[in-house]
Amino acid sequence: MPSNNGGPTAGRIDRRSVLKVTGASIIGTSSLAGCLGNSSGEGSNGSTTSEGNTGNGSTGGSSSSSDLSGKSLHFVTDESNPSAQKFLKQVGSSFESETGASVKMEFVGRGSSGSERVIQLLQAGDPPEIFTANQSQAISWAIRGILAPVDEPLATGKERLGELPGENARTILEGNEYSVPFGANAGCYWYRADVVEDTVPSTWEDTLAFAEKANGKSGLKGSYVPAGSDSSTTYHFLNWLYSNEGTIAKRENDEIRIAVGDSENRSRWVETMNFIKDLHQYSPDATDSTWSTMIQAIPNETSASNWYGGARPKVQAAKADKPFAADLHPVPMPKNRQRVGDGSADGFVTFKGADTEVAHAFLEFFLQMENMVQLPFELAPVHVVSPWPTVVSSDAWKENVDQLPDAWSKDDIQTYMVDVMESYQPVSHETEPPNPYAESLLGSNHITNFVQEVLINDKNPDDIVDDYASKLESTLKKAKQ
């Protein structure tokens, strides 16, 4: 594996790096940004530009004068939303017309399918020119010397769009950029103000108070606390952990280590799990919880509040024209010691051994205001937010926002698109430089099992946390090999 100090070098992919990436631990689990798109056709949601002049993909840009005849671009993505797929195909078609290059768009299944397809192509010595990666994937691959830098396209983006996204949305290693971010989402807490009018769940204490007051009203549970076996249980825990200033890992002497057993951090893990257990008393058992059940808990009138990694609870309530949709509000992650939750940005990456000339030309072609405005709305309106400050402040973005259902108030949009998005931390960014093993640690399912032991088997978190720290240490050791 390349040294963290030296960083990856330019050129073709080293065979040892490819072999390391083929390990199952690197495929891992999807991050929150893996939830950016969807398969329900949720995109557009009334946005006029998806069918108007800008919805057919950009036709301008600095790359339009380049003659790339005879070159080909292989674009791989696990985006399953038909609206977003259509938009990306239209951009690809426009790029072909402008440059003479041929574009192959390949849409693979969600989950680990995208990583598996990339690994297959790497092993065949034919890496794709573009892939849509989350931050944990990107930093892992960058440190292993798999990715090629994208500093030049980002510089073009800065010239056109102004200010770059914040560093929490970027993948930076040894001064080089390895991803062009296009969309992000982050964890926050959703609550129905029509059920409890005098309490806003902005702190842990207020969250418990809201859930207690709401519990039983109109047949509702006060909250929805996942105890199922999928990754939503892990991310639910992590968001509360971050708001308690806890962490999974730390970097010491340029080495990543598991920090769960550190005395102060250990107490944060135990305190966080005890809080979740307290909140669970106002929730269904939720032993069969998934991301989908968490999305629907409020819209289906199961609970009056719950955490979610993005805006889908309100999106679904508004789409279903629920009478309480206008009273469903977000708050940034309720605070115990800090107001920080987990989040992540998806971005375009390219690979060593690919044709980086055509890859950079495509990225520069894409980096125009109309495309950067439209793609998030095609993926999932509001739920996916552009991390580019000038994009979300543009007239075009505001025009799309104006087309949202009436249930979306200006305050709700401000809270989620600005306040929540300013206060998130990707799991990979617990450390500086970022943790390249974050995807492996999350994919191990140890955190989900820890939560289940407490919520389902009634174990005392203080009695079992050290065992799960050891399990995470074993996973980290294996990922480093």
PyMOL commands that set and color helices and strands:
alter all, ss='L'
color gray80, all
select helices_A, chain A and resi 15-21+24-27+32-35+48-50+53-56+62-65+82-99+113-123+135-143+151-161+167-169+204-214+217-219+231-243+263-280+291-296+312-319+325-327+356-366+369-379+389-392+395-402+410-420+427-430+438-443+446-455+461-480
alter helices_A, ss='H'
color red, helices_A
select strands_A, chain A and resi 72-77+102-107+130-134+147-148+172-173+176-177+180-186+188-192+249-252+255-258+305-308+328-332+341-351+424-425
alter strands_A, ss='S'
color yellow, strands_A
deselect
rebuild
show_as cartoon
